[in-house]
Amino acid sequence: MINLETPRKFRAFIHQAHQVAAEMLRPNSRQYDLAEHAYPKELDMLAAMVDGLGASGTGSGAGASGVRRTSASEEDGDGKVKNGSNLSSVLSVMEMCWGDVGLLLSMPRQGLGNSAIASVASDEQLARFDGVWAGMAITEPGCGSDSANIQTTARLDGDGYVINGEKIFVTAGGRCDAVVVWATLDKAVGRAAIKSFVVFKDTPGMTVERLEHKLGIRSSDTATIRFENCRVPAENLLGAPEVDAEKGFAGVMQTFDNTRPLVAAMAVGCARASLEVTRELLSEAGVEIDYDRPVHLQPAAAASYLQMEADWEAAYLLTLQAAWMADNSQPNSLQASMAKAKAGRVGNDITLRCVELTGSLGYSEHHLLEKWARDSKILDIFEGTQQIQQLIVARRLLGKTSAELK
């Protein structure tokens, strides 16, 4: 059974993550928000520290690359409940995004592509791609939330695949060492033919076309990447090369079961930061939150704050549940989508309402509240939009297939 207290073995590590967020990420937050596309050099030292923690075993699950789902055969035979890298990852990501979401997304070797590699790569691939900073390339000009409609192709040619297509909104696409590209082996087969490939940036035929200007997470670069007869070694394909109508696309989509709780954790951390600052500003204005009094007997601002806290708590608990289930080899597709849907919506709602409650202080650049409101919106969009998550949840609860419930 899940224990909602932070596991003792993670507490020192989580405390370190909070210190980094407070002393490095948040103090640099405004600087790199204003200097869009400038690389935050301070992150090199931080990434090296995270790598060191992971290598020493003291920071298992540090960052996105810590996400890994073990099979039942790999579990300990004692039947004990496990608190592993998935739970550790979401707890550390919460703390880091309490500091700054964009800077976390800019950390070397901690991209969503690293999560995909850690989730589905073979042991040989894990060793070969160790130390690689990987972005995730899924979205296309004509394909967003409907990942099954991907048009980028991968054609088998001898001992490799030739990739052609265009990907947009690739997080860290300009800075990373490689991208995990989703492409179809055969458009006629449909979603079962979609596979993911690790493509290094120096591969001929791969071009970073441009960097996007964005509403939020401005310290994180977001790129458009074109592939023209880009040849990739066959051993860079993640998962089985065979096209299986029953398992093909499900195998690729399983990546999301591990990465969606991470995005939910980002939203939870950012929302918590907004709540803490808002409570301080309300207190300075003479509005105190009293947990011993009924909501209807408190000021409207206090009542609104309590409602936001309750929503935040629900998102936090759903995120922990999804990560814990992954650590214990339990199917968590439903819970991962529930956590992403709840946290994505709540995160954006809370940050915007905190700006409203604090008025001109929240809307100005005197505090980071307005920035957190801008940053939080993407967390309700990428890794599957709010609407897609609700559709997945409905399918799981009703027992419907994607063809039966669109």
PATOR-53780 format. One record per residue (C-alpha): x, y, z; residue in one letter. Coordinates in Angstrom, 2 decimals. Layout:
REM PATOR-53780
SEFI      px      py      pz code
SEFI       X       Y       Z    A
...
//
This chain:
REM PATOR-53780
SEFI      px      py      pz code
SEFI    0.00    0.00    0.00    M
SEFI    1.27    3.49   -0.84    I
SEFI    2.58    5.63    2.00    N
SEFI    1.94    9.33    1.39    L
SEFI    4.90   10.46    3.49    E
SEFI    8.13   11.24    1.64    T
SEFI   10.23    8.03    1.94    P
SEFI   13.05    8.45    4.45    R
SEFI   15.71    7.40    1.94    K
SEFI   14.69   10.28   -0.36    F
SEFI   14.48   13.08    2.21    R
SEFI   18.11   14.22    2.09    A
SEFI   18.07   14.16   -1.70    F
SEFI   14.78   16.09   -1.90    I
SEFI   16.18   18.65    0.54    H
SEFI   19.20   19.09   -1.73    Q
SEFI   16.91   19.58   -4.73    A
SEFI   15.01   22.28   -2.84    H
SEFI   18.25   24.05   -1.93    Q
SEFI   19.34   24.05   -5.57    V
SEFI   15.95   25.44   -6.62    A
SEFI   16.13   28.18   -3.97    A
SEFI   19.76   29.19   -4.44    E
SEFI   20.37   28.62   -8.16    M
SEFI   17.19   28.28  -10.21    L
SEFI   14.89   30.91   -8.71    R
SEFI   17.57   33.65   -8.47    P
SEFI   18.33   33.19  -12.20    N
SEFI   14.70   32.76  -13.24    S
SEFI   13.96   36.32  -14.33    R
SEFI   17.34   36.79  -16.03    Q
SEFI   16.88   33.92  -18.47    Y
SEFI   13.20   34.61  -18.99    D
SEFI   14.17   38.03  -20.35    L
SEFI   17.18   36.67  -22.27    A
SEFI   15.23   34.17  -24.36    E
SEFI   17.41   31.59  -26.16    H
SEFI   20.48   32.46  -24.08    A
SEFI   21.91   29.25  -22.65    Y
SEFI   21.95   29.18  -18.80    P
SEFI   25.60   28.24  -18.23    K
SEFI   24.96   27.76  -14.52    E
SEFI   23.13   24.56  -15.41    L
SEFI   26.31   22.81  -16.54    D
SEFI   27.51   22.58  -12.94    M
SEFI   24.07   21.52  -11.74    L
SEFI   23.81   18.78  -14.39    A
SEFI   27.25   17.48  -13.43    A
SEFI   26.11   17.31   -9.80    M
SEFI   22.96   15.38  -10.77    V
SEFI   25.06   12.99  -12.85    D
SEFI   27.34   12.46   -9.86    G
SEFI   24.44   11.76   -7.53    L
SEFI   23.01    9.23   -9.97    G
SEFI   26.36    7.50  -10.45    A
SEFI   26.97    7.27   -6.71    S
SEFI   23.51    5.89   -6.03    G
SEFI   22.70    8.64   -3.53    T
SEFI   20.46   10.42   -6.02    G
SEFI   18.66    7.53   -7.67    S
SEFI   15.93    9.01   -9.81    G
SEFI   17.52   12.43  -10.00    A
SEFI   15.90   14.26  -12.87    G
SEFI   14.10   12.89  -15.91    A
SEFI   16.72   10.30  -16.73    S
SEFI   15.98    8.43  -13.54    G
SEFI   12.64    7.16  -14.82    V
SEFI   12.68    3.41  -15.46    R
SEFI   10.00    0.73  -15.21    R
SEFI   11.17   -2.70  -14.09    T
SEFI    9.49   -5.89  -15.22    S
SEFI    7.96   -8.35  -12.81    A
SEFI   10.93  -10.69  -13.28    S
SEFI   13.30   -7.94  -12.15    E
SEFI   11.45   -7.23   -8.92    E
SEFI   12.69   -8.40   -5.58    D
SEFI   11.09  -11.66   -4.62    G
SEFI   10.16  -10.53   -1.13    D
SEFI    6.94   -8.89   -2.31    G
SEFI    7.76   -5.61   -0.54    K
SEFI    6.39   -2.27   -1.67    V
SEFI    9.02   -0.33   -3.61    K
SEFI    9.74    3.38   -3.59    N
SEFI   12.00    3.69   -6.61    G
SEFI   13.27    6.03   -9.29    S
SEFI    9.84    7.10  -10.56    N
SEFI    8.72    8.40   -7.17    L
SEFI   12.13    9.93   -6.53    S
SEFI   12.02   11.65   -9.92    S
SEFI    8.62   13.27   -9.45    V
SEFI    9.53   14.46   -5.94    L
SEFI   12.78   16.02   -7.15    S
SEFI   11.08   17.56  -10.21    V
SEFI    8.46   19.15   -7.93    M
SEFI   11.22   20.83   -5.94    E
SEFI   13.14   21.98   -9.01    M
SEFI   10.02   23.46  -10.63    C
SEFI    9.28   25.25   -7.38    W
SEFI   12.43   27.08   -8.51    G
SEFI   11.87   27.37  -12.27    D
SEFI   10.21   25.16  -14.89    V
SEFI   12.09   26.54  -17.89    G
SEFI   15.49   26.07  -16.29    L
SEFI   14.65   22.49  -15.33    L
SEFI   13.70   21.79  -18.95    L
SEFI   17.06   23.29  -19.98    S
SEFI   19.16   20.98  -17.82    M
SEFI   21.62   18.90  -19.87    P
SEFI   20.84   15.18  -19.99    R
SEFI   17.46   15.68  -18.31    Q
SEFI   15.22   16.09  -21.37    G
SEFI   11.98   14.25  -22.04    L
SEFI   13.89   12.25  -24.63    G
SEFI   16.06   10.99  -21.78    N
SEFI   12.88    9.83  -20.06    S
SEFI   11.87    7.94  -23.20    A
SEFI   15.27    6.26  -23.44    I
SEFI   15.25    5.37  -19.75    A
SEFI   11.73    3.97  -20.06    S
SEFI   12.02    1.67  -23.07    V
SEFI   15.66    1.28  -24.15    A
SEFI   17.45   -2.06  -23.89    S
SEFI   20.33   -2.48  -21.46    D
SEFI   22.77   -2.19  -24.37    E
SEFI   21.14    1.05  -25.53    Q
SEFI   21.11    2.45  -22.00    L
SEFI   24.87    1.93  -21.82    A
SEFI   25.47    3.34  -25.31    R
SEFI   23.32    6.45  -24.79    F
SEFI   24.61    7.11  -21.28    D
SEFI   25.52   10.79  -20.93    G
SEFI   23.53   11.84  -24.02    V
SEFI   21.18   14.83  -23.73    W
SEFI   18.04   13.86  -25.66    A
SEFI   15.02   15.93  -26.65    G
SEFI   11.68   14.47  -27.76    M
SEFI   10.41   15.05  -31.32    A
SEFI    6.76   14.04  -31.73    I
SEFI    4.65   17.03  -32.81    T
SEFI    4.38   17.91  -36.51    E
SEFI    2.81   20.83  -38.43    P
SEFI   -0.24   18.65  -39.19    G
SEFI   -0.16   16.40  -36.15    C
SEFI   -0.36   17.44  -32.53    G
SEFI   -2.30   15.51  -29.92    S
SEFI   -3.21   12.76  -32.41    D
SEFI    0.17   11.03  -32.28    S
SEFI   -1.19    8.14  -34.34    A
SEFI   -1.39   10.49  -37.35    N
SEFI    2.38   11.05  -37.54    I
SEFI    3.58   11.63  -41.12    Q
SEFI    7.35   11.49  -40.61    T
SEFI    8.56    8.28  -42.22    T
SEFI   11.37    5.84  -41.45    A
SEFI   12.29    3.51  -44.32    R
SEFI   14.47    0.47  -43.70    L
SEFI   17.48    0.55  -45.99    D
SEFI   20.17   -2.06  -45.41    G
SEFI   21.57   -1.72  -41.91    D
SEFI   19.76    1.52  -41.13    G
SEFI   16.62    3.62  -41.47    Y
SEFI   16.16    6.71  -43.64    V
SEFI   13.99    9.35  -41.93    I
SEFI   12.06   12.10  -43.73    N
SEFI    9.74   14.67  -42.18    G
SEFI    9.46   17.75  -40.00    E
SEFI    9.06   18.08  -36.23    K
SEFI    7.99   21.22  -34.38    I
SEFI    8.02   22.35  -30.73    F
SEFI   10.98   20.14  -29.84    V
SEFI   11.96   21.07  -26.27    T
SEFI   15.73   21.62  -25.98    A
SEFI   15.90   20.88  -29.71    G
SEFI   18.61   23.46  -30.32    G
SEFI   20.85   22.50  -27.41    R
SEFI   20.50   18.74  -26.98    C
SEFI   22.91   16.11  -28.33    D
SEFI   20.17   13.96  -29.90    A
SEFI   16.41   13.74  -30.30    V
SEFI   14.04   10.80  -29.92    V
SEFI   12.08   10.97  -33.17    V
SEFI    8.68    9.33  -33.64    W
SEFI    8.21    8.09  -37.21    A
SEFI    6.09    5.56  -39.07    T
SEFI    7.52    2.54  -40.86    L
SEFI    4.40    2.20  -43.03    D
SEFI    1.60    4.79  -43.25    K
SEFI   -0.80    2.18  -44.64    A
SEFI   -0.55    0.11  -41.45    V
SEFI   -1.53    3.00  -39.18    G
SEFI   -0.51    3.54  -35.59    R
SEFI    1.04    0.08  -35.15    A
SEFI    3.89    1.09  -37.49    A
SEFI    5.03    4.07  -35.38    I
SEFI    8.45    3.64  -33.80    K
SEFI   10.91    5.91  -32.01    S
SEFI   14.53    6.47  -33.03    F
SEFI   17.48    8.17  -31.34    V
SEFI   18.95   10.60  -33.89    V
SEFI   22.14   12.51  -33.07    F
SEFI   22.40   16.18  -34.01    K
SEFI   25.45   15.74  -36.26    D
SEFI   23.63   13.21  -38.47    T
SEFI   23.59   14.34  -42.13    P
SEFI   20.09   15.28  -43.24    G
SEFI   19.01   16.59  -39.83    M
SEFI   18.63   20.40  -39.63    T
SEFI   17.49   22.69  -36.82    V
SEFI   15.39   25.17  -38.81    E
SEFI   14.56   27.74  -36.14    R
SEFI   13.93   28.46  -32.45    L
SEFI   10.46   29.56  -31.37    E
SEFI    9.53   32.66  -29.35    H
SEFI    7.09   31.62  -26.63    K
SEFI    4.68   32.79  -23.93    L
SEFI    6.45   30.90  -21.13    G
SEFI    9.41   28.62  -20.31    I
SEFI   11.43   31.15  -22.31    R
SEFI   14.74   29.96  -20.85    S
SEFI   14.11   26.60  -22.55    S
SEFI   14.75   26.54  -26.29    D
SEFI   12.00   25.08  -28.49    T
SEFI   13.02   24.11  -32.01    A
SEFI   11.70   23.11  -35.41    T
SEFI   13.75   20.27  -36.90    I
SEFI   13.69   18.95  -40.48    R
SEFI   14.79   15.47  -41.59    F
SEFI   15.73   14.97  -45.25    E
SEFI   17.02   11.50  -46.11    N
SEFI   18.50   11.33  -42.60    C
SEFI   20.15    7.94  -42.17    R
SEFI   20.02    6.38  -38.69    V
SEFI   21.65    3.07  -37.60    P
SEFI   19.13    0.28  -37.03    A
SEFI   20.41   -0.18  -33.48    E
SEFI   19.13    3.31  -32.64    N
SEFI   15.52    2.14  -32.87    L
SEFI   13.96    1.95  -29.40    L
SEFI   11.95   -1.22  -28.86    G
SEFI   11.18   -4.05  -31.29    A
SEFI   11.57   -3.36  -35.03    P
SEFI    8.65   -5.62  -35.97    E
SEFI    5.28   -4.05  -36.77    V
SEFI    2.77   -5.67  -34.42    D
SEFI   -0.84   -4.61  -34.94    A
SEFI   -1.64   -5.52  -31.35    E
SEFI    1.32   -4.02  -29.48    K
SEFI    3.21   -1.76  -31.88    G
SEFI    1.85    1.67  -30.98    F
SEFI    1.09    0.68  -27.40    A
SEFI    4.78    0.00  -26.87    G
SEFI    5.72    3.49  -28.04    V
SEFI    2.90    5.11  -26.07    M
SEFI    4.01    3.34  -22.89    Q
SEFI    6.72    5.99  -22.67    T
SEFI    4.00    8.45  -21.67    F
SEFI    3.00    6.35  -18.67    D
SEFI    6.36    7.30  -17.15    N
SEFI    6.79   10.83  -18.50    T
SEFI    3.29   12.21  -17.84    R
SEFI    3.73   11.99  -14.05    P
SEFI    6.92   14.04  -14.52    L
SEFI    4.99   16.80  -16.30    V
SEFI    2.33   16.61  -13.59    A
SEFI    5.11   17.06  -11.02    A
SEFI    6.30   20.17  -12.87    M
SEFI    2.83   21.68  -12.58    A
SEFI    2.56   20.73   -8.91    V
SEFI    5.91   22.37   -8.12    G
SEFI    5.14   25.57  -10.01    C
SEFI    1.68   25.86   -8.41    A
SEFI    3.14   25.35   -4.94    R
SEFI    5.55   28.22   -5.51    A
SEFI    2.64   30.48   -6.48    S
SEFI    0.60   29.46   -3.45    L
SEFI    3.45   30.17   -1.04    E
SEFI    4.18   33.65   -2.41    V
SEFI    0.47   34.48   -2.57    T
SEFI   -0.04   33.48    1.05    R
SEFI    2.83   35.76    2.10    E
SEFI    1.39   38.70    0.16    L
SEFI   -2.12   38.10    1.53    L
SEFI   -0.71   37.99    5.05    S
SEFI    1.08   41.30    4.48    E
SEFI   -2.26   42.73    3.34    A
SEFI   -3.94   41.53    6.55    G
SEFI   -5.68   38.46    5.10    V
SEFI   -4.95   35.41    7.25    E
SEFI   -5.83   31.82    6.32    I
SEFI   -7.56   30.15    9.27    D
SEFI   -7.87   26.36    8.93    Y
SEFI  -10.02   26.14   12.07    D
SEFI  -12.84   28.31   10.72    R
SEFI  -15.46   27.41    8.09    P
SEFI  -14.68   28.78    4.65    V
SEFI  -17.86   30.87    4.48    H
SEFI  -16.81   32.78    7.61    L
SEFI  -13.47   33.86    6.14    Q
SEFI  -12.61   36.68    3.70    P
SEFI  -13.24   35.90    0.03    A
SEFI   -9.51   35.88   -0.70    A
SEFI   -8.91   33.34    2.07    A
SEFI  -11.78   31.15    0.85    A
SEFI  -10.38   31.22   -2.69    S
SEFI   -6.94   30.32   -1.38    Y
SEFI   -8.29   27.32    0.54    L
SEFI  -10.05   26.04   -2.57    Q
SEFI   -6.80   26.30   -4.54    M
SEFI   -4.93   24.41   -1.83    E
SEFI   -7.48   21.59   -1.97    A
SEFI   -7.11   21.34   -5.76    D
SEFI   -3.32   21.37   -5.41    W
SEFI   -3.45   18.54   -2.86    E
SEFI   -5.52   16.39   -5.22    A
SEFI   -3.04   16.93   -8.05    A
SEFI   -0.11   16.16   -5.75    Y
SEFI   -1.62   12.88   -4.54    L
SEFI   -2.55   11.72   -8.05    L
SEFI    1.02   12.39   -9.18    T
SEFI    2.48   10.36   -6.34    L
SEFI    0.09    7.51   -7.08    Q
SEFI    1.01    7.33  -10.77    A
SEFI    4.75    7.30  -10.01    A
SEFI    4.42    4.78   -7.18    W
SEFI    2.47    2.40   -9.40    M
SEFI    5.23    2.54  -12.03    A
SEFI    7.81    1.72   -9.35    D
SEFI    5.76   -1.30   -8.32    N
SEFI    5.20   -2.56  -11.89    S
SEFI    1.48   -1.85  -11.80    Q
SEFI   -0.29   -0.66  -15.00    P
SEFI   -0.67    3.09  -14.54    N
SEFI   -1.84    4.45  -17.89    S
SEFI   -5.13    5.61  -16.34    L
SEFI   -3.45    7.14  -13.30    Q
SEFI   -0.71    8.82  -15.38    A
SEFI   -3.33   10.54  -17.53    S
SEFI   -5.44   11.47  -14.50    M
SEFI   -2.40   13.01  -12.81    A
SEFI   -1.39   14.91  -15.95    K
SEFI   -4.94   16.15  -16.57    A
SEFI   -5.55   17.26  -12.99    K
SEFI   -2.13   18.79  -12.37    A
SEFI   -1.98   20.50  -15.77    G
SEFI   -5.35   22.17  -15.30    R
SEFI   -4.91   22.93  -11.60    V
SEFI   -1.39   24.27  -12.12    G
SEFI   -2.55   26.80  -14.69    N
SEFI   -5.70   27.71  -12.75    D
SEFI   -3.80   28.26   -9.51    I
SEFI   -1.05   30.42  -11.00    T
SEFI   -3.57   32.62  -12.81    L
SEFI   -5.81   32.99   -9.74    R
SEFI   -2.79   33.85   -7.62    C
SEFI   -2.08   36.72  -10.02    V
SEFI   -5.70   37.83   -9.62    E
SEFI   -5.61   37.63   -5.82    L
SEFI   -2.42   39.67   -5.56    T
SEFI   -3.53   42.33   -8.05    G
SEFI   -0.87   44.71   -9.34    S
SEFI    1.87   42.94   -7.36    L
SEFI    1.09   39.67   -9.09    G
SEFI    0.73   41.21  -12.53    Y
SEFI    3.98   43.16  -12.39    S
SEFI    7.56   41.88  -12.44    E
SEFI    8.07   42.70   -8.75    H
SEFI    7.40   39.02   -8.11    H
SEFI    7.60   35.87  -10.20    L
SEFI    3.85   35.22  -10.05    L
SEFI    3.16   36.50  -13.57    E
SEFI    6.03   34.41  -14.92    K
SEFI    4.77   31.26  -13.22    W
SEFI    1.33   31.90  -14.75    A
SEFI    2.95   32.05  -18.21    R
SEFI    5.18   29.03  -17.59    D
SEFI    2.37   26.84  -16.28    S
SEFI    0.27   26.96  -19.46    K
SEFI    2.59   24.66  -21.40    I
SEFI    2.24   22.01  -18.67    L
SEFI   -1.43   21.65  -19.62    D
SEFI   -0.48   21.20  -23.28    I
SEFI    2.65   19.18  -23.95    F
SEFI    2.93   15.43  -23.33    E
SEFI   -0.74   15.26  -24.32    G
SEFI   -3.25   18.11  -23.98    T
SEFI   -5.92   18.37  -21.30    Q
SEFI   -8.56   17.16  -23.76    Q
SEFI   -6.49   14.13  -24.81    I
SEFI   -5.91   13.14  -21.18    Q
SEFI   -9.64   13.30  -20.48    Q
SEFI  -10.29   11.16  -23.56    L
SEFI   -7.76    8.55  -22.38    I
SEFI   -9.30    8.51  -18.90    V
SEFI  -12.79    8.06  -20.38    A
SEFI  -11.60    5.15  -22.56    R
SEFI   -9.97    3.41  -19.59    R
SEFI  -12.97    3.86  -17.31    L
SEFI  -15.53    2.82  -19.93    L
SEFI  -13.46    0.03  -21.43    G
SEFI  -13.59    1.58  -24.91    K
SEFI  -10.96    1.46  -27.63    T
SEFI   -9.68    4.52  -29.50    S
SEFI  -11.84    3.50  -32.45    A
SEFI  -14.96    3.25  -30.26    E
SEFI  -14.46    6.55  -28.39    L
SEFI  -12.92    9.41  -30.34    K
//
